[in-house]
Amino acid sequence: MSHDLHIWTVSFGLLMVISGVVGAAPKKAVDVPFGRNYVPSWAFDHIKYFNGGSEIQLHLDNYTGTGFQSKGSYLFGQFSMHIKMVGGDSAGTVTAFYLSSQNSEHDEIDFEFLGNRSGQPYILQTNVYTGGKGDKEQRIYLWFDPTKDYHTYSILWNLYQIVFLVDDIPIRVFKNSKDLGVKFPFNQPMKLYSSLWNADDWATRGGLEKTDWSKAPFVASYKGFHIDGCEASVQAKFCETQGKRWWDQKEFQDLDSYQWRRLRWVRNKYTIYNYCTDRTRYPTVPPECKRDRDITRIRS
């Protein structure tokens, strides 16, 4: 073996040791029309369709908001949506994209986009509910204006982790920490939901900024409608293809080193609230936070 080749081999070996588990990005989403995977769930007349149903708009006015849900229920998979948020003065409004089971002790995986007064940044709140209990909020500012163009918001959910992604950049990971006594959603199929609604009692500056109805209707636009999940009946406790689908494979059990760096970038530059560092609510650090590598500096 030449000297140069020996150095390369040793360096590569060290890199593999340092990198640990090799992760992978989720498969590229496939854009399909709204009607392939979704149906309206309320206020049908407040949903507008364009381009043969490949694009829709949700409208909110002082009469009602609106929403839609997936036709099927899913136990693990990859779910994504291209969304353009309400522009201008959107204070008091919430645009939500989330997975939720259908019983009282429900599991839920949330994206919630909190409106703002014109010129202020949008806030993206994420949360994970298990057994009907949430209280795991994180909030970030986005590094772009989500009202100007479509951006992609995705959830990768398997038996090992939940990853929230924005334009394929991980913004949060929630690892399966059942061995630490932390519940993890694994046996309740969930439907996907999205809605645009008024929440001016809490959404903007804790409810200080109220919805200005003179700016109505508020409009959020959607396309993409990608679902790649294990479809199951609402009663199913496990997926028949468990361990056989692409998201079950080893490379999706953890983020890779590049993804961890991108996640750290989001945490250090854009995080404005993290329950893991909230010693008022949690005097003792929640046990999953260390595994999620979530004890990080928060912006002042």
C-alpha positions as CSV (number, residue, x, y, z in Angstrom):
1,M,0.0,0.0,0.0
2,S,1.4,3.4,-0.9
3,H,1.9,6.1,1.7
4,D,-0.8,8.3,0.2
5,L,-3.3,5.4,0.0
6,H,-2.6,4.5,3.6
7,I,-3.3,8.0,4.8
8,W,-6.5,8.1,2.8
9,T,-7.7,4.8,4.2
10,V,-7.0,5.8,7.8
11,S,-8.7,9.2,7.2
12,F,-11.8,7.6,5.7
13,G,-11.9,5.1,8.6
14,L,-11.8,7.9,11.1
15,L,-14.5,9.8,9.2
16,M,-16.8,6.8,9.4
17,V,-16.2,6.4,13.1
18,I,-16.8,10.1,13.7
19,S,-20.0,10.2,11.6
20,G,-21.6,7.3,13.5
21,V,-24.8,6.1,12.0
22,V,-25.1,7.0,8.4
23,G,-28.5,8.7,7.7
24,A,-30.1,9.7,4.5
25,A,-32.5,12.3,3.2
26,P,-36.1,11.3,2.7
27,K,-37.0,10.2,-0.8
28,K,-38.0,13.0,-3.2
29,A,-41.7,13.8,-2.8
30,V,-44.0,13.1,-5.7
31,D,-46.5,16.0,-6.5
32,V,-50.1,14.8,-7.0
33,P,-53.5,16.5,-7.2
34,F,-55.4,17.3,-4.1
35,G,-58.1,14.7,-4.8
36,R,-55.7,11.9,-4.9
37,N,-55.0,11.9,-1.2
38,Y,-57.3,14.5,0.4
39,V,-60.9,15.6,0.9
40,P,-62.4,18.8,2.4
41,S,-63.3,18.4,6.1
42,W,-65.3,21.6,6.9
43,A,-66.5,24.8,5.2
44,F,-66.2,23.3,1.8
45,D,-67.1,26.6,0.1
46,H,-64.0,28.2,1.6
47,I,-61.7,26.0,-0.4
48,K,-60.9,27.1,-4.0
49,Y,-59.4,24.9,-6.7
50,F,-57.0,25.7,-9.5
51,N,-55.2,23.9,-12.3
52,G,-57.4,20.9,-12.2
53,G,-57.0,20.5,-8.5
54,S,-53.3,20.5,-8.5
55,E,-53.4,23.7,-6.4
56,I,-55.9,24.9,-3.8
57,Q,-56.5,27.9,-1.6
58,L,-57.9,27.9,1.9
59,H,-59.9,31.1,2.8
60,L,-60.5,32.5,6.2
61,D,-63.0,35.3,6.9
62,N,-64.9,36.5,9.9
63,Y,-67.5,33.8,9.2
64,T,-65.3,30.7,9.2
65,G,-62.0,29.2,8.4
66,T,-61.7,25.8,6.6
67,G,-59.6,22.7,6.4
68,F,-59.1,19.3,4.8
69,Q,-57.9,15.8,5.7
70,S,-56.4,12.7,4.2
71,K,-58.7,10.0,2.9
72,G,-56.6,7.3,4.6
73,S,-54.9,6.7,8.0
74,Y,-51.2,6.0,8.2
75,L,-48.8,4.3,10.5
76,F,-45.4,5.7,9.6
77,G,-44.2,7.2,6.4
78,Q,-43.2,10.5,4.7
79,F,-45.7,13.3,4.3
80,S,-45.1,16.6,2.6
81,M,-46.9,19.7,1.4
82,H,-45.9,22.8,-0.6
83,I,-47.5,25.8,1.2
84,K,-47.5,29.6,0.6
85,M,-48.6,31.3,3.8
86,V,-51.1,34.1,4.3
87,G,-49.4,37.4,3.2
88,G,-49.6,40.9,4.6
89,D,-51.1,41.4,8.0
90,S,-51.9,37.8,9.1
91,A,-51.9,38.5,12.9
92,G,-54.2,36.1,14.8
93,T,-54.3,33.5,12.0
94,V,-52.9,30.0,12.2
95,T,-52.1,27.8,9.2
96,A,-51.7,24.2,10.4
97,F,-50.4,21.0,8.8
98,Y,-50.3,17.9,11.1
99,L,-50.8,14.2,11.7
100,S,-53.4,13.2,14.3
101,S,-55.0,10.0,15.6
102,Q,-58.7,9.8,16.2
103,N,-59.2,8.9,19.9
104,S,-59.1,10.7,23.2
105,E,-55.5,9.8,24.1
106,H,-54.4,11.0,20.7
107,D,-51.0,11.2,19.1
108,E,-50.2,14.2,17.1
109,I,-47.3,15.7,15.1
110,D,-47.8,19.4,14.4
111,F,-46.6,22.2,12.1
112,E,-48.3,25.4,13.1
113,F,-47.6,28.7,11.3
114,L,-48.4,31.7,13.5
115,G,-49.5,34.9,11.7
116,N,-47.9,38.3,12.3
117,R,-48.4,42.0,11.9
118,S,-47.0,43.2,8.5
119,G,-43.2,43.3,8.4
120,Q,-42.7,40.9,11.3
121,P,-41.4,37.4,10.8
122,Y,-43.6,34.4,10.7
123,I,-43.2,31.9,13.6
124,L,-43.2,28.2,13.0
125,Q,-44.3,26.1,16.0
126,T,-43.8,22.4,16.2
127,N,-45.2,20.0,18.8
128,V,-45.5,16.3,19.5
129,Y,-48.4,14.8,21.4
130,T,-48.3,11.3,22.8
131,G,-51.1,9.7,24.7
132,G,-53.1,13.0,24.5
133,K,-50.3,15.1,26.1
134,G,-48.2,17.6,24.3
135,D,-46.2,20.4,26.0
136,K,-43.2,19.8,23.7
137,E,-43.3,23.1,21.8
138,Q,-40.5,24.5,19.8
139,R,-40.6,27.8,17.9
140,I,-38.4,29.1,15.2
141,Y,-38.2,32.0,12.8
142,L,-37.9,30.9,9.2
143,W,-34.9,32.1,7.2
144,F,-37.1,33.2,4.3
145,D,-40.5,34.9,3.8
146,P,-43.0,32.0,3.6
147,T,-45.6,34.3,2.0
148,K,-43.7,35.1,-1.2
149,D,-43.3,31.6,-2.7
150,Y,-44.1,28.0,-2.0
151,H,-41.9,26.1,0.4
152,T,-41.9,22.4,1.3
153,Y,-42.8,21.2,4.8
154,S,-42.3,17.5,5.5
155,I,-42.6,14.9,8.3
156,L,-40.6,11.7,8.3
157,W,-42.1,9.3,10.9
158,N,-40.9,5.8,11.6
159,L,-40.4,3.6,14.7
160,Y,-37.1,5.3,15.5
161,Q,-37.6,9.0,15.0
162,I,-39.8,11.9,13.9
163,V,-38.1,14.5,11.7
164,F,-39.6,17.8,10.8
165,L,-38.1,19.3,7.6
166,V,-38.4,22.6,5.8
167,D,-37.1,22.5,2.2
168,D,-35.4,19.2,3.2
169,I,-33.5,20.9,6.0
170,P,-34.2,19.2,9.4
171,I,-35.5,21.7,11.9
172,R,-36.4,19.2,14.6
173,V,-35.9,15.6,15.5
174,F,-37.9,13.7,18.1
175,K,-36.2,10.3,18.8
176,N,-38.0,7.2,20.1
177,S,-37.1,7.3,23.8
178,K,-39.5,4.8,25.2
179,D,-36.6,3.2,27.1
180,L,-36.3,6.5,29.0
181,G,-40.0,6.4,29.9
182,V,-41.0,8.9,27.2
183,K,-44.1,8.0,25.1
184,F,-43.6,7.8,21.3
185,P,-46.4,7.5,18.7
186,F,-46.0,4.0,17.3
187,N,-49.4,2.1,17.4
188,Q,-52.1,4.6,16.5
189,P,-52.6,5.3,12.8
190,M,-53.0,9.0,12.0
191,K,-54.7,11.0,9.4
192,L,-53.2,14.2,7.9
193,Y,-55.0,17.5,8.4
194,S,-54.5,21.0,7.3
195,S,-56.5,24.1,8.3
196,L,-56.6,27.9,8.3
197,W,-58.3,29.3,11.3
198,N,-58.6,32.3,13.7
199,A,-56.7,31.9,17.0
200,D,-56.2,35.5,18.0
201,D,-56.6,34.5,21.7
202,W,-53.0,33.2,21.6
203,A,-51.4,33.0,18.2
204,T,-49.7,36.4,17.8
205,R,-47.7,37.8,20.7
206,G,-49.7,35.6,23.1
207,G,-53.0,37.0,22.0
208,L,-52.1,40.7,22.2
209,E,-52.4,41.2,18.4
210,K,-55.9,40.6,17.2
211,T,-57.1,39.6,13.8
212,D,-57.9,42.6,11.6
213,W,-61.0,41.5,9.7
214,S,-60.8,44.4,7.3
215,K,-57.9,42.5,5.7
216,A,-60.0,39.4,5.1
217,P,-60.2,37.0,3.3
218,F,-56.9,35.6,4.5
219,V,-55.6,33.1,1.9
220,A,-53.1,30.2,2.2
221,S,-52.1,28.3,-0.9
222,Y,-51.2,24.6,-1.3
223,K,-49.9,22.2,-3.8
224,G,-47.9,18.9,-3.8
225,F,-50.1,16.7,-1.5
226,H,-47.5,14.0,-1.2
227,I,-48.2,10.9,1.0
228,D,-46.0,7.9,1.1
229,G,-47.1,5.9,4.1
230,C,-48.3,2.6,5.4
231,E,-52.0,2.9,5.1
232,A,-54.0,1.2,7.9
233,S,-57.4,1.0,9.3
234,V,-58.1,3.3,12.3
235,Q,-58.0,0.2,14.5
236,A,-54.7,-1.2,13.2
237,K,-51.9,-1.4,15.8
238,F,-49.1,-2.2,13.5
239,C,-48.1,-1.9,9.8
240,E,-48.1,-5.1,7.8
241,T,-45.0,-4.0,5.9
242,Q,-43.2,-2.9,9.1
243,G,-39.4,-3.2,8.4
244,K,-39.9,-3.5,4.6
245,R,-40.5,0.0,3.5
246,W,-37.7,2.5,2.7
247,W,-38.3,4.6,5.8
248,D,-37.8,1.6,8.0
249,Q,-34.2,1.0,6.8
250,K,-31.1,1.7,8.9
251,E,-30.1,4.9,7.1
252,F,-33.4,6.5,8.3
253,Q,-33.0,5.6,12.0
254,D,-30.9,8.7,12.6
255,L,-29.8,11.9,10.9
256,D,-26.4,11.8,9.1
257,S,-23.6,14.2,10.1
258,Y,-24.6,16.8,7.5
259,Q,-28.2,16.8,8.6
260,W,-27.1,17.2,12.3
261,R,-25.1,20.2,11.2
262,R,-28.0,21.8,9.4
263,L,-30.2,21.2,12.4
264,R,-27.7,22.8,14.7
265,W,-27.6,25.8,12.3
266,V,-31.4,26.2,12.7
267,R,-31.2,25.8,16.4
268,N,-28.4,28.3,16.9
269,K,-29.7,31.0,14.5
270,Y,-33.5,30.7,14.4
271,T,-34.8,29.1,17.5
272,I,-36.8,31.4,19.7
273,Y,-38.3,28.9,22.1
274,N,-37.4,25.3,23.1
275,Y,-39.2,23.4,25.8
276,C,-36.0,21.5,26.5
277,T,-34.3,24.7,27.8
278,D,-37.4,26.1,29.7
279,R,-36.4,25.6,33.3
280,T,-39.5,27.4,34.5
281,R,-41.8,24.7,33.0
282,Y,-39.3,21.9,33.3
283,P,-36.9,22.4,36.3
284,T,-35.4,19.0,35.3
285,V,-34.4,18.6,31.7
286,P,-36.9,16.2,29.9
287,P,-35.1,12.9,29.3
288,E,-35.5,12.9,25.6
289,C,-33.8,16.2,25.1
290,K,-30.3,14.8,25.5
291,R,-30.9,12.1,23.0
292,D,-32.4,14.6,20.6
293,R,-29.2,16.7,21.2
294,D,-31.6,19.5,22.0
295,I,-29.9,21.3,24.9
296,T,-28.7,24.2,22.8
297,R,-28.1,27.9,23.0
298,I,-31.3,29.9,22.4
299,R,-31.3,33.4,20.9
300,S,-32.0,36.2,23.2
